[in-house]
Every structure is written in structure tokens, then in C-alpha cells.
């Protein structure tokens, strides 16, 4: 059993051996520290925040075709530098980022004289690390067959994790697709549901010291997407590569890279509370854009018939209704889902796009990614999985004025699949198309890397509210989980905001029963971040909701200049503030089935007059004007599974 260590004055032993080399690096404010130590030819790292251990000494290293970089290593040298960068995000939860960090690079050689650099960047709440390999021989490439990388959590940590699914399972063999439920406050080492570990991001509560969110970023066509393996009883979670059966066994489980080779970044965000995790930008801080945008891309809001009306709505007449709904709501887009190629046809689709354009609405079209890696029958198929077909299709889409695509059913994290994501994005940029992915992996820094990437599902999303009453019953609870884990690291296409009491085309006689209040639903338009929001509203809502609710939905932004967590507890409630320009939008949701009063501090609104959307006793949304007092304190009353919205007058 691995012994426990201390970082910077806390007991920190590596067996009974003499430590050969120790290096450390702190964040700019000096509170977050990483230490790198060697013992017996192996390299370890640990993390402390304000002297408290957040990650015990954890293994580093790679296993490659040119040599082993996980043991028998020799320390050579180290270097330090400071990073002070500004960059802009046009599709982010924050628009201007000032990234400050201190970097430590440690150089090691293996028995063949090949070099492994471990690169650590430490900001005030974030740690990011990557490996860089260089060879002393003549090799020009290498295979990374695995990593020694691990994350050893303190013994008193509890887990909030989403299990990795087995390959070729689920509906029509489309998993894994990052659509599993999260654990809640489980002990370390609890076996995952399917026995193959957990997806990123992974949240841990570190006793009474705080929280840690582990993830990765910068994964592109040159590597695989990784996950956490099964945790040991003492809290060591190894980094694992994809399962062999993913993507219908197409492609290897390794990464093939040219030399010198640098891996993606693994990230650990820590804090005494959840605020640094929600507000972190580390997923974007350590990556760079991979190509220039071919044009200025528009983000915004979209209607989507399929989410409530389902497959039977994919016909010409119903799509006219949802185009008209988008126009009536001043939405930028309509999303037309699967089977349009058969149910509407390409010729009539051209007519639909023209009609939508005449209404000032852009069209987004659904595609099946599939060539041969699952049994999902929806079309169009075989248009996105090869370069000639993809380019021919995108040329046609551009010619008729389509604005973007939603591509579905990927099912794996192999390099082969990561390359397909990148190829779709890169080709789409050439034709002026934005891309949303569904049935897919976690976006790993892609909002900054790919200028036409919009959002990804990679979550147990709102379609499940329609499929199963169990998920509808847990809708409010899940809204107090996702902002702290999945949505903290990247855009999440959950598809929020439902006003129908029952979720079906005929809400009076069929469909699952919605349990949330109307104000809760409005709040999710801000709570969940996605640069394009595919909302669950339907044409009948135009005549059922008060004008002030519809007016809010007509104006709510989908990209933000600033994001601030005001208050929150997993499973209980969230109060989130987001700013667009000079305007602040404050939303609150109650994840529990009991009424609660929450006192919040909103200094950004002190002494200002605002609109307040609240829960009425009949669970509809009421509106009143109010003035925030000079100390910025506001008491919010939330009904069971209710919500509230504070927004500009």
C-alpha cells in the first residue's frame, strides 16, 4: 500500500529511500503548490493548496514504442518560467482571459538516453501538466501504448463521477457516449457501474478541505481521449486509454505521434469551495487555435422540433411551424433533426432553407457520423465519415445556405475517432459551417482550438426527460450537479427550457410529467452554458406563457463576458451570475423537493433596479420589479424544484 506523504512541510515519505531530487512550483499567489520527486527511477507529483494535501504523490510517465518512460529514469535538469497571457474567447463563459501561471519543466532520460520532459503549469487554482518526448536515436515517430499517470486522492475524499460505458452497448451499439449518471458522495475505490472506470471530468470532495476537478484538454487528432481507471481503496485512479472494442474495434488503443511528441494536458482545478471550479478557464488557457476561422460565425438560440415532438415531426409542415416559432421568438436558428433526407428530401430541404432565410432564421441540419461503427439507422448516413463524401455534402450545404451541422453517434475515444472529429471541424470551416456534436466525447478545449466548434452533448441530456419519467423526476437535482462537473470544463448541449407540463406533441394527453416550475425552466437558459442553445419550447407555448417570459427568451444571451458562481451545493441548489456587456443575469435553481429561502450577495447589482422572475404558488412564473439594497443582499424564495431569475430592466 502506497505510503502517505506531505508536501511542503507535511509528512512526505517515499519508502525508506533517500529522495534523489525534488522540485516545486507554486501559483502566482503562492497558495497552490506542485512538487515533483524521484525515487528508484520513478517520478511522482503531488499537489497542496494552502498547505493541505489535495493530491498525494501520484505517478508520472509514459510507455512507448521507443522506450519506457515510467521507471529507470534519471533526472537531468529543470527550468522555470512565468506565463502572462491575454486572449479572447468569442464562444465562452468568459470573453477576456488573463492567464497567469508559473511553469516547471523537469527533464529526465531513460536507459536509452531518450528524453522525457514533464511540463507543469500552475495558476492560482489550476494545475496543468503534459509530457514531451525526444529521442536520442533516429526514430521519427513513436506509439504511446499507455501512461503511468495517476491521481492519488487523500483517503477521506468522496467521488462525483460518471462511469465509462462498455463499448458497443446502449441503443444500437452507440456507446460509450458520456451519457451516464454521476455518483454522489461515494467513497474512494467504489467499483464503477461497468467496471471500466470513469469519464472526464471527475469531481472529488477532499474531506473538509475543499474540492478537486480532474480533466484533460488539448486532445486532437494526434492522441486518444483518456479516462480514469478503477480507483484503488486508497484513492489511486490510473489514467487509462480507450477500450479495444470502442468504435466497433476500428483503430488501435494507442496514440501514434511524430517526434518530438507532446501529449495533451491533464488538468486539476482545486479550491476550498466550488467557485474556482465553475469559473476555471484552464481547459482553454493551455491550448491554442489550430486554424483561422473562414468567416465570422454567429451563435445564438434555436428551436428544435425533435426534442419534444420527436421523429414524427421531421416533415416539411412541422418544420415550417418551428421556423415560424424561431422567427416569432427572434431566434437565430432552427435545428432539423434525423431522417430529413427521407422525410423531407433534398429538393424540399432547399425550399425550407430559403423559407427560413426569408424569416431571418438560419438552418442547422442533423447528420449521422456513421460509416460502420454502430447500428444507428437514422439518416443522412455516410456523408461525414470520408473526406470526398464530406466535402461534396458540405459544398451542397454551403450552396443552399445551411449554417451548421449537428453530427451524432461517434462511440469512442480512439485516435481514429478523434481524427474524425477534427476532420469534420476542419472541413466544415472551409465551407462556413459551425459544428455541434452529439452521442460524442467530452470537448477538450475545442472552443479555443477550433473556431467553428460550437458545443457537444457528452451528458445525460434533456432527451432523456422525454424518454423516461425517472429522468424527468431527477431533472432539478441534475441541474445542481452538471454546472459543477460537466459544464465547468466545456460547452454542454443539454438543450434546456421546457414549458409543456407534459413532454409530448400532445401535452394534454401524453408524455412524461415535468416536475419543475416555469421559473426554473427559464433559469436553465442561463445556468447551462452552450454558445448555441437548442431550446425545448414548442409553438403552443407562444399562447400559454406570459409576454414577459417570452420576451426574456427573445433576449437571453448564449455567450458571456463573465461567469461567477454566487452560491451552490451539489444536489441542493445553484445560484449563478453571468454578464453580457454591462448586463448581469442571475439565476437560481432548487434541486430539492422542499421549499427553501436562500440569502445571496450580489455586489454587482447593489442599489440597482432589476426585473425579478419568481415562482408563483401555482408554479407559473411571476414578474416584479425590485431594487437591490446597497449591500447587494437578496433573499430568494424557491419552491420545490423551483427557480428564479434576476435580469436587467
Order of alpha helices (4+ residues) and beta strands (2+ residues): beta-beta-beta-beta-beta-beta-beta-beta-beta-beta-beta-beta-beta-beta-beta-beta-beta-beta-beta-beta-beta-alpha-alpha-beta-alpha-alpha-beta-alpha-alpha-beta-alpha-beta-alpha-beta-alpha-beta-alpha-alpha-alpha-alpha-beta-beta-alpha-beta-alpha-alpha-beta-beta-beta-beta-beta-beta-beta-beta
